[in-house]
Amino acid sequence: MEIGSRSTSSTTLGIRKSSAAGQDPAVKKSHPIARDAKAKRGMEARLAKIEGQVRAVRRMVAEDRECEEIALQLAAARKALDRAFYEMISCMIRAQAPLAASARREQAAKISQLLSRFA
């Protein structure tokens, strides 16, 4: 499977959306990054840079460049992708309206699970 060829429907920046009939209550109807034009442009620029880095790595492999050079570029692309991931987590946190203590704990557990699973 190629990167980005998922079978689930998603919006820009990987924020999952679902149909109204089977809507997951944990999925927000509004997408905070889409409302903040500056943040959206920043994320799009970050992703374009990552895309360019990955294309450069593919070119390096095709040109039989040294493994160390390729590894360095892979590390840079991975770091950039990690930064994009953490920006999305930050977006989730910033988007939350003030919550009651139990809802705050539930949201903190969800974010903690995401970080443990993907970070």
C-alpha positions as CSV (number, residue, x, y, z in Angstrom):
1,M,0.0,0.0,0.0
2,E,1.3,3.5,-0.9
3,I,1.5,6.2,1.7
4,G,-1.7,8.2,1.7
5,S,-3.8,5.5,-0.1
6,R,-6.1,4.8,2.8
7,S,-9.5,3.5,2.2
8,T,-11.1,5.7,4.9
9,S,-12.4,9.1,3.9
10,S,-10.4,12.0,5.2
11,T,-10.3,15.8,4.9
12,T,-7.3,18.0,4.3
13,L,-4.5,17.4,6.8
14,G,-5.8,13.9,7.7
15,I,-8.6,15.0,10.0
16,R,-11.1,12.2,9.7
17,K,-14.7,12.8,8.8
18,S,-17.6,10.5,8.9
19,S,-21.1,10.4,7.5
20,A,-23.9,11.9,9.5
21,A,-25.7,8.5,9.9
22,G,-22.7,6.7,11.5
23,Q,-21.1,9.8,13.1
24,D,-18.6,9.0,15.8
25,P,-19.4,11.4,18.7
26,A,-15.6,11.7,19.4
27,V,-15.1,13.2,15.9
28,K,-15.7,17.0,15.9
29,K,-17.9,18.4,13.1
30,S,-15.7,21.5,12.8
31,H,-12.1,21.3,11.9
32,P,-10.1,24.0,13.7
33,I,-7.2,24.0,11.4
34,A,-9.5,24.7,8.5
35,R,-10.8,27.8,10.2
36,D,-7.4,29.2,10.9
37,A,-6.1,30.2,7.4
38,K,-2.6,31.0,8.7
39,A,-2.3,27.6,10.4
40,K,-3.6,25.8,7.4
41,R,-1.2,27.5,5.0
42,G,1.7,26.7,7.5
43,M,0.7,23.0,7.5
44,E,0.3,22.9,3.8
45,A,3.8,24.4,3.4
46,R,5.2,21.9,5.9
47,L,3.7,19.0,4.1
48,A,4.9,20.3,0.7
49,K,8.4,20.4,2.2
50,I,8.2,16.9,3.5
51,E,6.9,15.7,0.1
52,G,9.9,17.3,-1.6
53,Q,12.3,15.6,0.9
54,V,10.7,12.2,0.2
55,R,11.0,12.8,-3.6
56,A,14.7,13.7,-3.0
57,V,15.3,10.5,-1.1
58,R,13.7,8.5,-3.9
59,R,16.0,10.2,-6.4
60,M,19.0,9.5,-4.2
61,V,18.1,5.8,-4.1
62,A,17.7,5.7,-7.9
63,E,21.1,7.4,-8.3
64,D,22.7,4.8,-6.0
65,R,23.9,7.4,-3.5
66,E,25.7,6.5,-0.3
67,C,23.5,4.9,2.4
68,E,24.7,7.4,4.9
69,E,23.6,10.3,2.7
70,I,20.2,8.7,2.2
71,A,19.8,7.9,5.9
72,L,20.5,11.6,6.8
73,Q,17.8,12.7,4.4
74,L,15.4,10.1,5.7
75,A,16.0,11.4,9.3
76,A,15.3,14.9,8.2
77,A,12.1,14.0,6.5
78,R,11.0,11.9,9.6
79,K,11.8,14.8,11.9
80,A,9.7,17.2,9.7
81,L,6.8,14.7,9.7
82,D,7.0,14.3,13.5
83,R,6.7,18.1,13.8
84,A,3.6,18.1,11.6
85,F,2.1,15.3,13.8
86,Y,2.8,17.3,17.0
87,E,1.3,20.4,15.4
88,M,-1.9,18.4,14.7
89,I,-1.9,17.2,18.4
90,S,-1.5,20.8,19.4
91,C,-4.4,21.8,17.2
92,M,-6.6,19.2,18.9
93,I,-5.7,20.7,22.3
94,R,-6.2,24.3,21.3
95,A,-9.6,23.5,19.7
96,Q,-11.1,22.2,22.9
97,A,-13.6,24.4,24.5
98,P,-13.3,24.6,28.3
99,L,-14.3,21.2,29.6
100,A,-15.6,19.8,32.9
101,A,-13.0,17.9,34.9
102,S,-14.3,14.4,33.8
103,A,-14.3,15.5,30.1
104,R,-10.8,17.0,30.5
105,R,-9.6,13.7,31.9
106,E,-11.2,11.8,29.0
107,Q,-9.7,14.2,26.4
108,A,-6.2,14.0,28.1
109,A,-6.5,10.2,28.0
110,K,-7.3,10.3,24.3
111,I,-4.4,12.6,23.5
112,S,-2.1,10.5,25.7
113,Q,-3.2,7.4,23.7
114,L,-2.5,9.1,20.4
115,L,0.9,10.1,21.6
116,S,1.7,6.6,22.9
117,R,0.5,5.0,19.8
118,F,2.1,7.2,17.1
119,A,4.9,9.1,18.8
